[in-house]
Amino acid sequence: MTSPTHGPVSRPTWAPPAGKPPPAARMMRAAWRRLPAKRHEAGWEPGLVVPAADGSPLITDHYFPRAEGDFPTLLVRSPYGRGLPWSPMYGLLFAEQGFHVVLQSCRGTGGSGGAFDLWRNEAADGRATVSWLREQPWFNGTLGTLGPSYLAYTQWALAQDPPPELKAMVAQVSLHDPHALFHRGGALHLETALAVGVGMTYQHQGMGAFVKATLRLQRRLRDITTAKPLRRAHESALGSEVPWLDEVMTHPDAEDAYWHGASLAQSAERLRVPTALITGWHDALADQTLEQYDRLRAAGCETALLVGPWTHTSALQQGWPEVFAESLAWLRAHLDGETSGLRPTRVRVHVGGENAWRNLGDWPPAAEVGPWFPTAQGHLTRQAPPDSAPLASFRHDPEDPTPSLGGAVLSRTAGPRDNTALEARDDVLTFTSPPLTEPLDVLGPVWARLSISTDTGHADVFTRLCEVDAQGRSVNICDGLGRLRTDGREPSQIIVPMSSTAHRFAVGHRIRWQISAGPHPRYARNPGTGESPVDATAFAPVRITLHADSALMLAVDAQSVSF
């Protein structure tokens, strides 16, 4: 072990305690398939008290390999408790592979002292934990961090001023900007806010409490999301006031002082710690992960990116064998010098439609970005329109909003879904290409360039890329929402990012561009009056008109041939 300031230091002898990992963790471990064989038996040292900088006790479990020798340490900091699924997924599995694992409950959760605040304490508490690690006889001075979602946020917090012991990070389905999670595109991501509220409030109390609260939210979801006003309507499902959730919902402006310090984007902009990133095309945090990749590459930081066919939760369920293998290979390479498990390319993505993995040198790969234009007949064509005349319109009624269906959300309905019934509604426009005569690979960011006019001046516009198969089934690939303010009947222009994708449109299939107003309850209803969606009690229908100079922008692989 080496002191960061004083060179080599001696360590006292450590006698591993006799405790076995908890039975529930061992049972879940036994149920997994397609995982690497374990190298060691795992031990467990629960309930350690780590002092935070202000003295608050941070309750911590220590998993370790029962074997002679030095092993690197992984730090996993979670607001969701230290039981299932974190205990087997991170504590047990990685201890079996030759790591000490420190699984810690964030302050105010899982028995740790102090009060939980959505982001304000993670950097200081992470640094205090590393200071504690330096005093442990089993800590050999080599540290990695690991974890998904908010457990990745705690990694970015530590990476603001990385300790010298930190040699590798693995950020899975990763959060770095809480404001963007709740308000990206200018509208409140209502369903996500409620799901996060339940998770943060109940999951650290155990799976029983979390499941009960989740079911209660599902039963009351319609009443909560249609309440007038929306403010504090969630309290009936969450069982109490959740001050941070009310604050999140009522501060839509990223420049508001409330959000100062929340985004950890700068951590990636100057990081030198090798960092692996993992997400799914239907992950609610996919855009944030891809932004992290861009920043790390610009900073010259060693990084790798894995993107699977997953949602936020399925990456850690159906995708767990791939996610675990990727994480393990990265940590072994950078903490143990065992590089045989690393893949040969920086980027590996799953290509939808083709249902195959593809290794790439970088993301996004070289592609030809071009517009696809809507026509008054409902077609989607490469031919530019002669003017910007009104093309098609629909009436959106906030009292009967377009329903949510699939996509990159945190609910159990996330991911690809059949949009056929949704597209039959009067408040949904579709524009569809002819059947393709050659396969078409879309690889990279997708966005819409919209020219929109309204009769009220206030609207949300939701835009979605779909694939229509030979049987007429329309399945969503990626989407995005933008909020706009129009002036009279003149159209306003808006660029709406629609996330990114790697997708092959098959021969005989068609490209479809779907346009509507904000799907509900994925997004809070836009009242159409300019009033805050959280405080509005009156709603006005809006007629939204699409103009001919709008376009769907696709990054097409140069090898692909269009119809």
C-alpha positions in Angstrom: 0.0 0.0 0.0 1.2 3.5 -0.8 0.2 6.7 1.0 -0.8 9.5 -1.4 1.7 11.8 0.3 4.2 9.8 2.3 5.1 6.7 0.1 4.9 3.1 1.3 3.4 2.4 4.7 3.0 -0.8 6.6 -0.4 -2.4 7.2 -1.6 -4.3 10.2 -2.5 -7.9 9.7 -6.2 -8.4 8.9 -8.1 -11.4 10.1 -11.2 -11.9 7.8 -14.4 -12.3 9.7 -16.3 -15.5 9.3 -19.6 -14.1 8.0 -21.1 -15.4 4.8 -23.0 -13.2 2.3 -26.7 -12.9 3.2 -28.9 -15.9 2.1 -31.0 -13.8 -0.3 -27.9 -12.7 -2.1 -26.7 -16.2 -2.4 -30.1 -17.4 -3.7 -30.1 -14.7 -6.4 -26.5 -15.5 -7.3 -27.5 -19.2 -7.8 -30.2 -18.2 -10.3 -28.0 -16.3 -12.7 -26.7 -18.0 -15.9 -24.1 -17.1 -18.4 -21.8 -15.5 -15.9 -18.0 -16.2 -15.5 -17.1 -18.9 -13.0 -16.2 -17.6 -9.6 -12.5 -17.5 -8.6 -13.0 -17.3 -4.8 -15.5 -17.8 -2.0 -16.9 -14.6 -0.8 -17.1 -13.3 2.8 -19.2 -10.5 4.3 -18.6 -7.9 7.0 -21.9 -6.0 7.5 -22.8 -2.8 9.3 -19.5 -1.0 9.4 -19.7 2.7 10.3 -17.8 5.1 8.1 -17.7 8.7 9.5 -18.8 11.4 7.0 -16.9 14.7 7.1 -19.6 16.1 9.5 -19.5 13.0 11.6 -22.7 11.4 10.2 -22.5 7.6 10.2 -22.5 6.1 6.7 -23.5 2.4 7.1 -21.3 0.2 5.0 -21.1 -3.5 4.1 -17.7 -5.1 3.1 -17.6 -8.1 0.8 -14.3 -9.7 0.2 -12.6 -12.8 -1.4 -11.6 -15.5 1.0 -8.1 -15.9 -0.3 -4.5 -15.0 0.5 -3.1 -11.9 -1.1 -3.8 -8.3 -2.0 -7.0 -7.4 -3.9 -8.2 -4.1 -5.3 -11.2 -2.4 -3.8 -14.5 -1.3 -5.5 -16.6 1.5 -4.0 -20.4 1.3 -4.6 -22.4 4.1 -3.0 -26.2 3.8 -3.1 -29.3 5.6 -1.9 -31.4 2.4 -2.5 -30.2 0.3 0.4 -27.6 -2.5 0.6 -29.9 -5.5 0.1 -31.4 -6.9 -3.1 -30.3 -6.5 -5.9 -27.1 -4.6 -5.0 -25.8 -7.2 -2.5 -25.5 -10.1 -5.0 -24.9 -8.0 -8.2 -22.1 -5.9 -6.8 -21.1 -7.2 -3.4 -21.1 -11.0 -3.9 -20.3 -11.3 -7.6 -17.3 -9.0 -7.6 -15.9 -10.4 -4.4 -16.0 -13.8 -6.0 -13.9 -12.4 -8.8 -11.2 -11.1 -6.6 -12.2 -7.6 -5.3 -13.0 -6.1 -2.0 -16.4 -4.4 -2.4 -17.5 -1.5 -0.2 -21.3 -1.2 -0.5 -22.4 1.9 1.3 -25.8 3.6 2.0 -25.9 7.3 1.1 -26.6 9.6 4.0 -30.2 9.5 5.2 -30.8 6.1 3.6 -30.4 2.5 4.6 -29.6 3.4 8.2 -27.0 6.0 7.4 -27.2 9.2 9.5 -28.0 12.7 8.3 -30.7 13.7 5.8 -30.7 12.6 2.1 -30.5 15.4 -0.4 -30.7 14.6 -4.1 -27.1 15.5 -5.0 -25.6 18.0 -2.5 -23.6 15.6 -0.2 -22.2 12.9 -2.5 -18.8 14.5 -3.3 -17.9 15.1 0.4 -19.2 11.8 1.6 -17.3 10.0 -1.2 -14.1 11.7 -0.2 -14.7 10.8 3.5 -15.2 7.2 2.6 -11.9 7.1 0.7 -10.2 8.6 3.7 -11.7 5.8 5.8 -10.5 3.2 3.3 -6.9 4.4 3.7 -7.0 3.2 7.3 -8.3 -0.3 6.5 -5.7 -3.1 6.7 -7.1 -4.9 3.6 -7.0 -1.8 1.4 -4.0 -2.0 -1.0 -4.3 1.5 -2.4 -6.0 0.6 -5.7 -9.6 1.7 -6.0 -12.3 1.4 -8.6 -15.9 2.6 -8.6 -18.9 0.9 -10.0 -22.7 1.1 -10.3 -25.8 2.2 -12.2 -28.0 5.3 -12.3 -27.7 7.3 -9.1 -24.9 4.9 -8.1 -23.1 6.3 -11.2 -23.9 9.8 -10.1 -22.0 9.2 -6.8 -19.0 8.1 -9.0 -19.1 11.4 -11.0 -19.3 13.3 -7.7 -16.1 11.6 -6.5 -14.5 12.2 -9.9 -14.8 16.0 -9.5 -11.6 15.8 -7.5 -10.5 12.2 -7.9 -8.3 10.7 -5.2 -5.0 9.4 -6.3 -6.1 5.8 -5.5 -8.9 5.9 -8.1 -7.7 3.9 -11.1 -11.0 3.0 -12.9 -14.7 3.7 -13.1 -17.6 1.8 -14.6 -20.7 4.0 -15.0 -23.8 2.0 -15.9 -27.0 3.6 -17.2 -25.4 6.7 -15.9 -26.8 9.9 -14.4 -24.7 13.1 -14.3 -27.4 15.8 -14.7 -30.5 15.6 -12.5 -32.1 18.6 -14.2 -32.0 16.9 -17.6 -33.5 13.7 -16.1 -36.6 15.6 -15.0 -36.9 18.5 -17.5 -35.0 17.7 -20.7 -36.8 19.2 -23.7 -38.5 21.8 -21.5 -41.3 19.7 -20.1 -41.6 17.9 -16.8 -40.9 14.2 -17.2 -43.7 13.4 -14.8 -43.7 9.6 -14.9 -39.9 9.6 -14.3 -40.2 12.0 -11.4 -42.7 9.8 -9.7 -40.7 6.6 -10.3 -37.6 8.3 -8.9 -39.6 9.6 -5.9 -40.8 6.1 -5.0 -37.4 4.6 -5.5 -35.6 7.1 -3.4 -38.2 7.0 -0.7 -38.8 3.3 -0.3 -36.2 1.1 -2.0 -33.6 1.6 0.8 -36.3 0.3 3.3 -36.2 -3.1 1.6 -37.8 -4.8 -1.4 -41.1 -5.4 0.4 -41.7 -1.7 1.1 -40.5 -0.7 -2.4 -42.8 -3.2 -4.2 -45.8 -2.1 -2.1 -45.1 1.6 -2.8 -44.7 0.9 -6.5 -48.0 -0.9 -6.7 -49.7 1.9 -4.8 -48.3 4.4 -7.3 -49.5 2.3 -10.3 -53.0 2.1 -8.8 -53.2 5.9 -8.2 -51.2 7.0 -11.2 -54.1 8.4 -13.2 -55.6 10.3 -10.3 -52.1 11.8 -9.5 -51.1 12.7 -13.0 -54.5 14.3 -13.8 -54.8 16.2 -10.6 -55.5 20.0 -10.7 -53.2 21.3 -9.6 -50.5 18.7 -10.1 -48.4 20.1 -7.3 -48.1 17.7 -4.3 -50.6 15.3 -5.8 -48.0 12.6 -5.5 -48.1 12.7 -1.7 -51.1 10.3 -1.7 -49.0 7.6 -3.3 -45.7 8.3 -1.6 -47.4 8.3 1.8 -45.8 11.6 3.0 -44.2 14.8 1.9 -41.1 14.4 -0.2 -39.6 17.9 -0.2 -36.9 17.3 -2.8 -39.4 15.9 -5.2 -41.7 18.9 -4.9 -38.7 21.2 -5.4 -37.6 19.2 -8.5 -41.0 19.4 -10.1 -41.4 23.2 -9.5 -38.0 24.3 -10.7 -38.0 23.7 -14.5 -35.3 26.2 -15.4 -31.8 24.8 -15.5 -30.3 28.2 -14.7 -32.3 28.4 -11.5 -30.1 28.7 -8.4 -31.8 25.5 -7.1 -29.9 23.4 -9.7 -26.5 25.0 -9.1 -23.9 22.3 -8.6 -26.3 19.5 -9.6 -24.8 18.8 -13.0 -21.5 16.9 -12.9 -20.7 17.3 -16.6 -17.4 19.0 -15.8 -16.2 15.8 -14.1 -15.9 14.1 -17.5 -14.4 17.1 -19.1 -11.2 16.9 -17.2 -11.1 13.3 -16.1 -8.0 11.1 -16.5 -9.4 8.0 -14.8 -10.1 5.2 -17.3 -13.9 5.0 -17.5 -16.3 2.4 -19.1 -19.8 3.5 -20.0 -22.8 1.2 -20.4 -26.3 2.1 -21.5 -29.2 0.8 -23.6 -31.0 2.4 -26.6 -34.2 2.7 -24.6 -32.5 3.8 -21.3 -34.0 7.0 -19.9 -30.3 8.1 -19.3 -29.0 7.0 -22.7 -28.5 10.6 -23.8 -26.6 11.4 -20.7 -24.3 8.4 -21.1 -23.5 9.4 -24.7 -22.8 13.0 -23.6 -20.4 11.5 -21.0 -18.7 9.6 -23.8 -18.3 12.7 -25.9 -16.8 14.7 -23.0 -14.4 11.9 -22.0 -13.2 11.5 -25.7 -12.7 15.3 -26.0 -10.7 15.3 -22.7 -8.4 12.5 -24.1 -9.5 10.1 -21.3 -9.4 6.4 -21.9 -13.0 5.2 -22.3 -15.2 2.5 -23.7 -18.8 2.4 -24.6 -21.3 -0.5 -24.7 -24.9 0.2 -25.9 -27.4 -2.7 -25.8 -31.0 -3.3 -26.7 -32.0 -2.4 -23.2 -34.2 -0.1 -21.1 -32.9 1.5 -17.8 -33.9 -1.6 -15.8 -33.5 -4.4 -18.4 -29.8 -3.6 -18.7 -29.5 -4.9 -15.2 -31.8 -7.8 -15.8 -31.8 -9.4 -19.3 -28.6 -7.6 -20.1 -26.8 -8.4 -16.9 -24.5 -11.1 -18.4 -23.2 -8.6 -21.0 -23.1 -5.7 -18.5 -21.3 -7.8 -15.9 -18.7 -9.2 -18.3 -18.0 -5.7 -19.7 -17.6 -4.2 -16.2 -15.5 -7.1 -14.9 -13.1 -6.9 -17.9 -12.6 -3.2 -17.5 -11.9 -3.4 -13.8 -9.5 -6.3 -14.1 -7.6 -4.5 -16.9 -7.2 -1.3 -15.0 -7.0 -2.5 -11.4 -5.1 -5.8 -11.9 -3.4 -5.4 -15.3 -5.3 -8.4 -16.7 -6.2 -7.2 -20.2 -7.2 -10.4 -21.9 -10.9 -9.7 -21.4 -11.0 -6.3 -23.2 -12.6 -6.1 -26.6 -10.6 -4.9 -29.5 -12.7 -1.7 -30.2 -13.6 1.3 -28.1 -17.3 1.0 -28.9 -19.7 -1.9 -29.1 -23.4 -1.4 -30.0 -26.4 -3.6 -30.6 -28.0 -3.0 -34.0 -31.8 -3.2 -33.8 -33.6 -4.8 -36.7 -30.5 -6.8 -37.5 -30.4 -8.1 -33.9 -26.6 -8.2 -33.9 -23.7 -6.6 -32.1 -21.3 -4.4 -34.0 -17.8 -3.2 -33.0 -17.0 0.4 -33.9 -13.9 2.5 -33.6 -15.9 5.5 -32.2 -19.4 6.9 -31.7 -21.0 8.1 -33.8 -19.4 6.4 -36.8 -19.0 8.2 -40.1 -22.5 8.6 -41.7 -24.3 10.7 -44.2 -26.8 12.9 -42.4 -29.8 13.9 -44.5 -33.4 15.1 -44.3 -36.5 13.1 -45.0 -39.5 15.4 -45.7 -43.2 14.9 -45.0 -45.9 15.4 -47.6 -49.5 16.3 -47.5 -50.4 12.8 -48.6 -48.7 11.3 -45.5 -45.6 10.2 -47.3 -42.0 10.5 -46.2 -39.6 11.4 -49.0 -36.1 12.6 -49.8 -37.4 15.3 -52.1 -37.4 18.8 -50.6 -40.7 20.7 -50.6 -41.1 23.8 -52.9 -42.2 26.0 -50.0 -43.1 26.2 -46.3 -46.9 26.0 -46.7 -49.0 24.4 -44.0 -49.0 20.6 -44.5 -51.1 18.9 -41.8 -52.6 19.8 -38.5 -54.2 18.1 -35.4 -56.0 19.2 -32.3 -54.5 18.3 -29.0 -56.8 18.4 -25.9 -54.9 18.3 -22.6 -58.1 16.9 -21.0 -57.7 13.9 -23.3 -54.0 13.8 -23.9 -52.2 11.5 -26.3 -51.2 8.5 -24.1 -47.7 7.4 -23.4 -46.5 4.2 -25.1 -43.0 2.7 -24.6 -39.8 4.6 -25.2 -37.0 5.7 -22.9 -38.8 5.9 -19.7 -38.4 4.4 -16.2 -41.7 2.5 -16.1 -42.2 -1.2 -16.8 -43.8 -0.2 -20.1 -40.5 1.2 -21.5 -38.9 0.1 -24.7 -40.2 -0.8 -28.2 -44.0 -1.2 -28.5 -46.5 -1.6 -31.3 -47.7 1.9 -32.1 -50.4 0.9 -34.5 -53.4 1.7 -32.3 -51.8 5.0 -31.1 -51.2 6.1 -34.6 -55.0 5.7 -35.4 -55.8 8.6 -33.0 -56.8 11.9 -34.5 -54.1 13.7 -32.5 -51.2 11.8 -34.0 -49.7 12.5 -37.5 -47.7 9.9 -39.4 -45.5 10.2 -42.5 -44.3 6.9 -44.0 -41.7 6.1 -46.7 -42.3 3.5 -49.5 -41.0 0.0 -48.8 -37.2 -0.2 -48.8 -35.6 -2.1 -51.7 -32.2 -2.3 -49.8 -31.5 -2.4 -46.1 -30.9 1.0 -44.5 -28.7 1.4 -41.4 -29.3 4.4 -39.2 -26.3 4.9 -36.9 -26.0 8.0 -34.8 -28.1 10.9 -33.5 -31.6 11.4 -34.8 -33.3 14.8 -34.7 -36.3 16.7 -36.1 -36.3 20.1 -37.7 -39.8 21.3 -37.1 -41.7 24.3 -38.5 -44.8 24.7 -36.3 -47.7 27.1 -35.9 -50.4 27.0 -33.2 -53.6 28.9 -32.5 -52.8 29.4 -28.8 -49.1 30.1 -28.8 -48.2 27.3 -26.5 -47.5 23.7 -27.4 -45.3 20.7 -26.8 -44.4 18.7 -29.9 -43.4 15.0 -29.6 -41.6 13.4 -32.5 -40.8 9.7 -32.9 -39.0 7.5 -35.4 -40.7 4.1 -36.1 -40.2 1.1 -38.3 -43.2 -0.4 -40.1 -42.9 -4.1 -41.0 -44.4 -6.0 -43.8 -47.6 -6.7 -41.7 -48.1 -3.0 -41.0 -46.9 -3.1 -37.4 -45.3 0.2 -36.4 -42.6 -0.1 -33.6 -40.9 2.9 -32.0 -37.1 3.3 -32.2 -36.3 6.7 -30.7 -38.0 9.9 -29.9 -37.9 13.4 -28.3 -40.0 16.3 -27.2 -39.7 20.1 -27.6 -41.6 22.9 -26.0 -42.3 26.0 -28.2 -43.8 29.4 -28.1 -45.4 30.6 -31.3 -46.2 34.1 -32.3 -49.7 34.3 -33.9 -50.2 32.2 -36.9 -46.6 32.4 -38.1 -44.6 29.2 -37.8 -41.8 28.9 -35.3 -38.8 26.7 -36.0 -37.5 24.3 -33.4 -34.8 21.5 -33.4 -35.9 18.5 -31.3 -33.2 16.0 -30.5 -34.6 12.4 -30.7 -31.7 10.6 -28.9 -29.5 8.2 -30.9 -29.9 4.8 -32.4 -28.2 1.9 -34.2 -30.9 0.3 -36.3 -31.2 -1.6 -39.6 -34.4 -1.0 -41.5 -35.0 -4.3 -43.4 -35.9 -4.7 -47.1 -39.7 -4.3 -47.5 -40.0 -2.3 -44.3 -40.8 1.4 -44.1 -39.6 4.4 -42.2 -42.3 6.2 -40.3 -42.2 9.7 -38.7 -44.8 10.1 -36.0 -45.7 13.6 -34.6 -48.0 14.4 -31.7 -48.1 16.6 -28.6 -46.6 15.5 -25.3 -47.6 11.9 -24.4 -49.1 11.6 -21.0 -48.2 10.7 -18.2 -44.7 10.5 -19.5 -44.7 14.3 -19.6 -46.9 16.6 -17.5 -49.7 18.1 -19.6 -49.0 21.4 -21.2 -52.0 23.5 -20.2 -51.9 25.5 -23.4 -52.1 28.8 -21.5 -48.5 29.5 -20.6 -49.2 28.7 -17.0 -46.9 26.3 -15.1 -48.0 22.6 -15.7 -47.5 22.0 -11.9 -49.9 24.8 -10.8 -52.4 25.0 -13.7 -56.1 24.3 -13.0 -57.4 25.3 -16.4 -56.5 23.8 -19.7 -56.9 25.0 -23.3 -56.9 22.8 -26.4 -54.4 23.7 -29.1 -54.3 23.2 -32.8 -50.8 22.4 -34.0 -50.0 22.8 -37.7 -46.9 21.3 -39.3 -45.3 23.1 -42.2 -43.8 21.6 -45.3 -40.2 22.8 -44.5 -40.0 20.4 -41.5 -37.7 17.4 -41.8 -36.6 14.2 -40.0 -32.8 14.0 -39.9 -31.2 10.6 -40.1 -27.6 9.6 -39.9 -27.4 6.8 -42.5 -24.4 4.5 -42.9 -22.6 5.3 -46.1 -22.9 1.7 -47.2 -26.7 1.7 -47.0 -28.8 2.3 -50.1 -32.2 4.0 -49.8 -35.3 2.9 -51.8 
